[in-house]
Amino acid sequence: MTLLTKIPLLRHSLRGKVTLGYYAVAAAILVASLFFVGELRTLEERVVLGQRATDLFDSVLEIRRFERNYFLYHQQHDLEENNRYIKLTQRFLNDNQAAFLAIVSLDRQEQLQALLNEYQYQISALPTANQKQLLLLEPRVRSLGKEVVNIAEDMATLERRQIQSTLVAFRNLLLGVILGMALLIVALGRALSQRVVRPLQAIEDSVAAIKANHRGTLAPPSDDREIISIIAAFNHMLKELDLRQKSLMRSERLASLGTMLSGVAHELNNPLSNISTSCQILQEEVGESEPETQKMYLGQIDQQTERARVIVRSLLDFSREKAFKKNPVMLRPLVQQTVGFVRGQVSAKSVVQLSISETLSVPADAQRLQQVFVNLISNALEGLGADGQIVISAQTLVVSEPPVGTALGSGCDFEGEVVEIRVADNGPGIAPEILPRIFDPFFTTKEVGHGMGLGLFVVYEIIEEHGGCIAVQSLPGQGATFCIRLPLQEDIDSAAMLDSQGAQS
């Protein structure tokens, strides 16, 4: 499989994107390197051509040097060397004619050749010239030599300037390529950051949301295989956690159900006793009592039977598994019913006081909210003495900051109208060192076999499920106060409230 066929596959993978980034940088470096190699070859050719122009200029200077020596000393050796250098220069020009076109035009080169030929012709006549002819030839030779030197010097100067401009251009090009490479690397870094780091950041935010108990299914922030695999693993983990949490809450509800049975037995004992008494009276007065009296006792039996039916139905509703659903719940009847259920735990001298308006309602899941009260009241009763007291109060407030104390829950930053419920006791309180941990799962100060440490954790989970906030304040020896805030909804359905009242009556 070639790289081109792999590219579509690499684009859907974090590793592939990083690999493509490396490939892009490597390709850019390779292209830049090949470009610089080409420029270096051009510069090398320029340097070689400049050396040839310099050699030409040096050769012409040697011609002039031996010319001057001849005119000074009139030695045949200087004339021979002069002639030898003329031939070398002519041959050098012929051999490098194509190369010198990069410096001067062909006409200029031909002009130089013609001057050299004329110079050679004039200087070859010097040995046979008389004194008068020599006086005429010498200025002519010197003038021709000067023109040859000027042309050769111009060629060398032009080539040096071209080499210098080529070096400047190469330097600017090098700086431009370095800047371009830096910008390319920054662009690739940003692209990788958007395509690699951003999905990872999204996963980090999702994990933070999970930490805050938002257990919704995560959506993949990108189509990368690694991200999809991680999200799939997280979703599987969340599903398993949700199942485990439901199992734990079911176990805690069953434990609470066991606690409530003694209270239910006490609650059922009164209507059953009344029913039994009324039946005995009717049996004793069969055929003797007035119809109105019989009707009264039968009415009492029917009333007490309905009372027992409501108690049993409430117990069944509490134990039955239901999907979470918010409905308007009248708070005082729910708390009264819960206190009746846990009455078996209340000491003869302990008191449970309610300070809740008859008309106060809150949008909540009645079953789960009752679980909260069962756990909080049971938890408070366990630490109370013979003269213990529990005060349960509730009121509507407009809040703008979290409640005082150790506060937990997504609704702690809620601003607006809430129902604030307080469960306060005068028991021994909670030690400061364990106060931050009381909502942790499986944390308990009881002996092994006397509790799983899930009661307050379940309370926190239910309040979190309602989008509310729970806080606790406590000082050793001064009791503990649990504060619950549940947000109110403006669009409470009045018909639903009537149904809820009818169900709890």
C-alpha positions as CSV (number, residue, x, y, z in Angstrom):
1,M,0.0,0.0,0.0
2,T,1.5,3.3,-1.1
3,L,1.5,6.5,0.9
4,L,-1.2,8.1,-1.3
5,T,-3.5,5.2,-0.6
6,K,-2.7,5.3,3.1
7,I,-3.5,9.1,3.5
8,P,-7.3,8.7,3.7
9,L,-6.8,6.0,6.4
10,L,-4.3,8.1,8.3
11,R,-6.7,11.1,8.4
12,H,-9.1,9.2,10.6
13,S,-6.5,8.4,13.3
14,L,-4.7,10.5,15.8
15,R,-1.5,8.6,15.1
16,G,-2.1,9.1,11.4
17,K,-2.6,12.8,11.8
18,V,0.7,13.1,13.7
19,T,2.4,11.0,11.1
20,L,1.0,13.2,8.3
21,G,2.3,16.2,10.2
22,Y,5.8,14.6,10.3
23,Y,5.5,13.7,6.6
24,A,4.5,17.3,5.7
25,V,7.5,18.7,7.7
26,A,9.8,16.1,6.1
27,A,8.5,16.9,2.6
28,A,9.0,20.6,3.2
29,I,12.5,20.1,4.4
30,L,13.3,17.8,1.5
31,V,11.9,20.3,-1.1
32,A,13.8,23.2,0.6
33,S,17.0,21.1,0.7
34,L,16.7,20.2,-3.0
35,F,16.0,23.9,-3.8
36,F,19.0,24.9,-1.8
37,V,21.2,22.3,-3.5
38,G,20.1,23.8,-6.9
39,E,20.9,27.3,-5.7
40,L,24.3,26.2,-4.3
41,R,25.1,24.6,-7.7
42,T,24.2,27.9,-9.4
43,L,26.4,29.8,-6.9
44,E,29.2,27.3,-7.5
45,E,28.9,27.8,-11.2
46,R,29.0,31.6,-10.7
47,V,32.1,31.2,-8.5
48,V,33.8,29.1,-11.2
49,L,32.9,31.6,-13.9
50,G,34.2,34.4,-11.7
51,Q,37.4,32.5,-11.3
52,R,37.7,32.2,-15.1
53,A,37.0,35.9,-15.5
54,T,39.7,36.5,-13.0
55,D,42.1,34.2,-14.8
56,L,41.4,36.0,-18.0
57,F,42.1,39.4,-16.3
58,D,45.3,38.0,-14.8
59,S,46.4,36.7,-18.2
60,V,45.8,40.1,-19.8
61,L,47.8,41.7,-17.0
62,E,50.7,39.3,-17.7
63,I,50.6,40.4,-21.4
64,R,50.9,44.0,-20.3
65,R,53.7,43.3,-17.8
66,F,55.9,41.7,-20.4
67,E,55.0,44.5,-22.8
68,R,56.3,47.1,-20.4
69,N,59.4,45.0,-19.7
70,Y,60.1,44.9,-23.4
71,F,59.7,48.6,-23.9
72,L,62.0,49.2,-20.9
73,Y,64.7,46.6,-21.6
74,H,64.1,45.5,-25.2
75,Q,64.8,41.9,-24.3
76,Q,63.6,39.2,-26.7
77,H,62.5,37.0,-23.8
78,D,59.9,39.5,-22.7
79,L,58.5,39.6,-26.2
80,E,58.3,35.8,-26.4
81,E,56.5,35.7,-23.1
82,N,54.2,38.4,-24.2
83,N,53.3,36.5,-27.3
84,R,52.8,33.2,-25.4
85,Y,50.3,34.9,-23.0
86,I,48.5,36.4,-26.0
87,K,48.0,32.9,-27.4
88,L,46.9,31.6,-24.1
89,T,44.4,34.4,-23.7
90,Q,43.1,33.9,-27.2
91,R,42.7,30.1,-26.7
92,F,41.1,30.7,-23.2
93,L,38.6,33.1,-24.8
94,N,37.7,30.5,-27.5
95,D,37.3,27.7,-25.0
96,N,35.1,29.6,-22.6
97,Q,33.1,31.7,-25.1
98,A,29.8,30.0,-24.1
99,A,30.5,30.5,-20.4
100,F,31.4,34.1,-20.8
101,L,28.1,34.8,-22.4
102,A,26.7,34.9,-18.9
103,I,28.9,38.0,-18.3
104,V,29.2,39.9,-21.6
105,S,27.6,39.6,-25.0
106,L,29.1,37.8,-27.9
107,D,29.8,41.1,-29.6
108,R,31.9,42.2,-26.7
109,Q,33.8,39.0,-26.7
110,E,34.5,39.4,-30.5
111,Q,35.6,42.9,-29.8
112,L,38.1,41.6,-27.3
113,Q,39.3,38.9,-29.7
114,A,39.8,41.6,-32.5
115,L,41.7,43.8,-30.1
116,L,44.0,40.9,-29.1
117,N,44.6,40.1,-32.7
118,E,45.4,43.7,-33.6
119,Y,47.5,43.9,-30.5
120,Q,49.4,40.7,-31.5
121,Y,49.9,42.0,-35.0
122,Q,51.2,45.4,-33.8
123,I,53.6,43.9,-31.2
124,S,54.9,41.3,-33.6
125,A,56.2,44.2,-35.8
126,L,58.3,45.7,-33.0
127,P,61.5,43.5,-33.5
128,T,61.9,44.7,-37.2
129,A,60.8,48.3,-36.7
130,N,63.4,51.1,-36.9
131,Q,63.6,53.9,-34.4
132,K,61.0,56.0,-36.2
133,Q,58.6,53.2,-36.6
134,L,59.1,52.1,-33.0
135,L,58.1,55.6,-31.8
136,L,54.8,55.2,-33.8
137,L,54.2,51.6,-32.7
138,E,54.7,52.0,-29.0
139,P,51.8,54.3,-28.4
140,R,49.6,52.2,-30.6
141,V,50.5,49.0,-28.7
142,R,50.0,50.6,-25.3
143,S,46.6,51.9,-26.3
144,L,45.5,48.5,-27.6
145,G,46.8,46.9,-24.4
146,K,44.9,49.3,-22.3
147,E,41.6,48.6,-24.2
148,V,42.2,44.9,-23.7
149,V,42.8,45.3,-20.0
150,N,39.7,47.5,-19.6
151,I,37.5,44.9,-21.3
152,A,39.0,42.0,-19.2
153,E,38.7,44.1,-16.0
154,D,35.0,45.0,-16.9
155,M,34.3,41.2,-17.3
156,A,35.9,40.4,-13.9
157,T,34.1,43.3,-12.2
158,L,30.7,42.3,-13.7
159,E,31.2,38.7,-12.6
160,R,32.2,39.8,-9.0
161,R,29.0,41.9,-8.8
162,Q,26.9,39.0,-10.1
163,I,28.4,36.7,-7.5
164,Q,27.8,39.3,-4.8
165,S,24.2,39.7,-5.9
166,T,23.7,36.0,-6.1
167,L,25.1,35.7,-2.5
168,V,22.7,38.4,-1.3
169,A,19.8,36.7,-3.1
170,F,20.8,33.3,-1.6
171,R,21.0,34.8,1.9
172,N,17.5,36.4,1.5
173,L,16.2,33.2,0.1
174,L,17.6,31.3,3.0
175,L,16.1,33.6,5.5
176,G,12.8,33.4,3.6
177,V,12.8,29.6,3.6
178,I,13.7,29.5,7.3
179,L,10.8,31.9,8.1
180,G,8.5,29.9,5.8
181,M,9.5,26.6,7.5
182,A,8.9,28.2,10.9
183,L,5.4,29.4,9.8
184,L,4.7,26.0,8.3
185,I,5.7,24.3,11.5
186,V,3.5,26.7,13.5
187,A,0.6,26.1,11.1
188,L,1.0,22.4,11.4
189,G,1.3,22.7,15.1
190,R,-2.0,24.6,15.2
191,A,-3.6,22.1,12.9
192,L,-2.5,19.2,15.0
193,S,-3.6,21.1,18.1
194,Q,-7.1,21.5,16.6
195,R,-7.3,18.0,15.3
196,V,-5.5,16.1,18.1
197,V,-5.4,18.3,21.2
198,R,-9.0,19.5,20.9
199,P,-10.6,16.0,20.9
200,L,-8.4,15.2,23.9
201,Q,-9.5,18.4,25.6
202,A,-13.1,17.4,24.9
203,I,-12.5,14.0,26.5
204,E,-10.9,15.7,29.5
205,D,-14.0,18.0,29.8
206,S,-16.2,14.9,29.5
207,V,-14.2,13.2,32.3
208,A,-14.6,16.3,34.4
209,A,-18.4,16.2,33.8
210,I,-18.4,12.5,34.8
211,K,-16.5,13.5,38.0
212,A,-19.3,16.0,38.6
213,N,-21.7,13.1,38.3
214,H,-23.1,13.9,34.9
215,R,-23.5,10.4,33.6
216,G,-24.9,11.1,30.1
217,T,-23.6,9.1,27.1
218,L,-20.5,10.8,25.6
219,A,-20.5,11.7,21.9
220,P,-17.2,11.3,20.0
221,P,-15.7,14.7,19.5
222,S,-13.9,13.5,16.3
223,D,-14.0,10.6,13.9
224,D,-10.5,9.4,14.9
225,R,-10.3,5.7,15.6
226,E,-8.5,6.2,18.9
227,I,-11.0,8.8,20.1
228,I,-13.9,6.6,19.1
229,S,-12.4,3.6,21.0
230,I,-11.8,5.7,24.1
231,I,-15.4,7.1,24.0
232,A,-16.8,3.7,23.4
233,A,-14.8,2.4,26.5
234,F,-16.0,5.4,28.5
235,N,-19.6,4.8,27.5
236,H,-19.3,1.1,28.4
237,M,-17.8,2.1,31.7
238,L,-20.6,4.7,32.4
239,K,-23.2,2.1,31.5
240,E,-21.6,-0.4,34.0
241,L,-21.4,2.4,36.6
242,D,-25.0,3.2,36.1
243,L,-26.0,-0.4,36.5
244,R,-23.8,-0.7,39.7
245,Q,-25.2,2.5,41.1
246,K,-28.8,1.3,40.5
247,S,-27.9,-1.9,42.1
248,L,-26.4,-0.1,45.1
249,M,-29.4,2.2,45.4
250,R,-31.7,-0.8,45.2
251,S,-29.8,-2.5,48.0
252,E,-30.0,0.7,50.1
253,R,-33.7,1.0,49.4
254,L,-34.2,-2.6,50.5
255,A,-32.2,-1.8,53.7
256,S,-34.4,1.2,54.2
257,L,-37.4,-0.9,53.6
258,G,-36.4,-3.2,56.4
259,T,-36.0,-0.3,58.6
260,M,-39.4,1.0,57.7
261,L,-41.2,-2.4,58.4
262,S,-41.1,-1.8,62.1
263,G,-42.7,1.6,61.6
264,V,-45.2,0.1,59.2
265,A,-46.1,-2.5,61.7
266,H,-46.7,0.2,64.3
267,E,-48.7,2.2,61.8
268,L,-50.8,-0.8,60.8
269,N,-51.4,-1.8,64.5
270,N,-53.6,1.2,65.1
271,P,-56.1,0.7,62.3
272,L,-56.1,-3.1,62.8
273,S,-56.8,-2.6,66.5
274,N,-59.7,-0.2,65.7
275,I,-61.0,-2.7,63.2
276,S,-60.8,-5.6,65.7
277,T,-62.5,-3.5,68.4
278,S,-65.4,-2.5,66.1
279,C,-65.9,-6.1,64.9
280,Q,-66.0,-7.4,68.5
281,I,-68.6,-4.8,69.5
282,L,-70.7,-5.7,66.5
283,Q,-70.4,-9.4,67.3
284,E,-71.5,-8.8,70.9
285,E,-74.4,-6.7,69.9
286,V,-75.7,-8.8,66.9
287,G,-79.5,-8.3,66.8
288,E,-79.5,-5.9,69.8
289,S,-77.9,-2.7,68.5
290,E,-79.6,0.0,66.5
291,P,-79.0,0.1,62.8
292,E,-77.4,3.6,63.2
293,T,-74.9,2.2,65.7
294,Q,-74.1,-0.7,63.4
295,K,-73.6,1.7,60.5
296,M,-71.3,3.8,62.6
297,Y,-69.1,0.8,63.5
298,L,-69.1,-0.4,59.9
299,G,-68.0,3.0,58.8
300,Q,-65.1,3.0,61.3
301,I,-64.1,-0.4,60.0
302,D,-64.2,0.9,56.4
303,Q,-62.2,4.0,57.3
304,Q,-59.5,2.1,59.2
305,T,-59.4,-0.5,56.4
306,E,-58.8,2.4,53.9
307,R,-56.1,3.8,56.2
308,A,-54.3,0.4,56.3
309,R,-54.6,0.2,52.5
310,V,-53.0,3.6,52.1
311,I,-50.1,2.5,54.4
312,V,-49.6,-0.7,52.5
313,R,-49.8,1.1,49.1
314,S,-47.2,3.6,50.2
315,L,-44.9,0.9,51.3
316,L,-45.4,-0.9,48.0
317,D,-44.8,2.4,46.1
318,F,-41.6,2.9,48.0
319,S,-40.3,-0.6,47.3
320,R,-41.3,-0.8,43.6
321,E,-38.6,0.1,41.0
322,K,-39.7,3.1,39.0
323,A,-38.1,5.3,36.4
324,F,-37.1,8.8,37.5
325,K,-39.9,11.3,36.9
326,K,-40.5,14.7,38.5
327,N,-44.0,15.6,39.6
328,P,-45.3,18.2,42.0
329,V,-45.0,16.7,45.5
330,M,-46.7,18.0,48.6
331,L,-43.9,18.1,51.0
332,R,-45.5,17.9,54.5
333,P,-47.7,14.8,53.8
334,L,-44.6,13.0,52.4
335,V,-42.5,13.8,55.4
336,Q,-45.3,12.9,57.8
337,Q,-45.7,9.6,56.1
338,T,-41.9,9.0,56.2
339,V,-41.7,9.8,59.9
340,G,-44.5,7.2,60.5
341,F,-42.5,4.6,58.6
342,V,-39.4,5.1,60.8
343,R,-41.3,5.5,64.0
344,G,-40.1,2.2,65.2
345,Q,-36.7,3.7,65.6
346,V,-37.8,6.7,67.5
347,S,-37.1,6.6,71.2
348,A,-40.1,7.1,73.6
349,K,-38.6,10.5,74.6
350,S,-37.3,11.5,71.2
351,V,-39.3,14.1,69.3
352,V,-39.6,14.7,65.5
353,Q,-41.0,18.2,64.8
354,L,-42.2,19.4,61.5
355,S,-42.1,23.1,60.4
356,I,-43.5,22.8,56.8
357,S,-46.4,24.6,55.3
358,E,-49.4,22.5,54.3
359,T,-49.4,24.0,50.8
360,L,-45.6,23.8,50.1
361,S,-44.8,21.6,47.1
362,V,-41.7,20.8,45.2
363,P,-41.1,19.3,41.8
364,A,-39.5,15.9,42.6
365,D,-39.7,12.2,42.3
366,A,-41.8,11.3,45.3
367,Q,-40.3,7.8,45.8
368,R,-36.7,9.0,45.6
369,L,-37.3,12.1,47.8
370,Q,-38.9,9.8,50.4
371,Q,-35.7,7.7,50.3
372,V,-33.8,10.9,51.1
373,F,-35.9,11.5,54.2
374,V,-35.8,7.9,55.3
375,N,-32.0,7.9,55.2
376,L,-31.6,11.4,56.8
377,I,-34.1,10.7,59.6
378,S,-32.7,7.2,60.3
379,N,-29.2,8.6,60.3
380,A,-30.1,11.3,62.8
381,L,-32.0,8.9,65.0
382,E,-29.1,6.5,65.4
383,G,-27.0,9.2,67.2
384,L,-29.8,10.6,69.4
385,G,-30.1,10.0,73.1
386,A,-33.3,9.6,75.1
387,D,-34.1,13.3,74.9
388,G,-33.2,13.6,71.2
389,Q,-34.9,16.0,68.9
390,I,-35.2,16.3,65.1
391,V,-36.5,19.4,63.5
392,I,-37.5,19.1,59.8
393,S,-38.3,22.5,58.2
394,A,-38.8,23.7,54.7
395,Q,-39.4,27.1,53.0
396,T,-39.2,28.8,49.6
397,L,-36.2,31.1,49.1
398,V,-34.5,33.0,46.3
399,V,-30.8,32.2,46.5
400,S,-27.7,33.5,44.7
401,E,-24.9,31.5,46.5
402,P,-24.4,28.0,47.8
403,P,-25.6,27.1,51.3
404,V,-23.2,27.4,54.3
405,G,-21.3,24.2,55.1
406,T,-19.8,21.3,53.1
407,A,-21.9,21.7,49.9
408,L,-22.1,19.2,47.1
409,G,-24.1,18.9,43.9
410,S,-24.6,20.5,40.5
411,G,-27.3,22.8,41.8
412,C,-25.0,24.5,44.4
413,D,-24.3,27.3,41.9
414,F,-28.0,27.7,41.0
415,E,-29.4,31.2,41.4
416,G,-33.2,31.7,41.7
417,E,-36.1,30.3,43.6
418,V,-35.6,27.0,45.5
419,V,-37.2,25.0,48.2
420,E,-34.8,24.7,51.1
421,I,-35.3,21.7,53.4
422,R,-33.4,21.4,56.7
423,V,-33.1,18.3,58.8
424,A,-31.5,19.3,62.1
425,D,-30.8,17.2,65.2
426,N,-29.3,17.9,68.7
427,G,-27.2,14.7,68.6
428,P,-23.4,14.4,69.2
429,G,-22.6,16.0,65.7
430,I,-20.0,14.9,63.2
431,A,-16.3,15.1,63.8
432,P,-14.5,17.7,61.6
433,E,-12.0,15.2,60.2
434,I,-14.7,13.0,58.7
435,L,-17.2,15.7,57.7
436,P,-15.8,16.0,54.1
437,R,-16.1,12.3,53.6
438,I,-19.6,11.5,54.8
439,F,-21.1,11.5,51.3
440,D,-18.4,9.1,50.0
441,P,-19.7,5.6,49.0
442,F,-19.0,2.9,51.5
443,F,-17.7,5.3,54.1
444,T,-19.1,4.5,57.6
445,T,-18.0,4.9,61.2
446,K,-20.1,1.9,62.3
447,E,-18.7,-1.5,63.1
448,V,-18.4,-4.2,60.4
449,G,-21.8,-5.7,59.7
450,H,-23.7,-2.7,60.9
451,G,-24.0,-0.7,57.7
452,M,-22.6,-0.5,54.2
453,G,-21.9,3.3,54.3
454,L,-24.3,4.0,51.4
455,G,-27.1,5.9,53.1
456,L,-25.7,9.5,52.7
457,F,-24.1,8.6,49.3
458,V,-27.6,7.6,48.0
459,V,-28.9,10.9,49.5
460,Y,-26.3,12.8,47.5
461,E,-27.0,10.8,44.3
462,I,-30.7,11.5,44.5
463,I,-30.3,15.2,45.2
464,E,-27.8,15.4,42.3
465,E,-30.4,13.6,40.1
466,H,-32.8,16.3,40.9
467,G,-30.3,19.0,40.0
468,G,-30.2,20.2,43.6
469,C,-27.7,20.8,46.3
470,I,-27.0,19.3,49.7
471,A,-24.9,20.8,52.5
472,V,-24.1,19.7,56.0
473,Q,-23.1,21.8,59.0
474,S,-22.0,20.2,62.2
475,L,-19.9,20.8,65.4
476,P,-19.0,18.1,67.8
477,G,-21.6,18.0,70.6
478,Q,-23.9,20.5,68.9
479,G,-25.8,18.3,66.5
480,A,-25.8,18.3,62.7
481,T,-27.9,20.1,60.1
482,F,-28.5,18.8,56.6
483,C,-29.6,21.5,54.1
484,I,-31.2,20.5,50.8
485,R,-32.0,22.9,48.0
486,L,-34.3,21.8,45.2
487,P,-35.0,24.2,42.3
488,L,-38.6,25.2,41.7
489,Q,-40.2,25.0,38.3
490,E,-42.4,27.8,37.1
491,D,-44.5,25.6,34.8
492,I,-45.9,23.2,37.4
493,D,-49.1,21.6,36.1
494,S,-52.0,22.2,38.5
495,A,-53.7,19.1,37.4
496,A,-50.6,17.1,38.1
497,M,-50.5,18.7,41.6
498,L,-54.1,17.6,42.2
499,D,-53.3,14.1,41.2
500,S,-50.3,14.1,43.5
501,Q,-52.4,15.3,46.4
502,G,-55.0,12.7,45.8
503,A,-52.4,9.9,45.7
504,Q,-50.9,11.0,49.0
505,S,-54.1,11.7,50.9
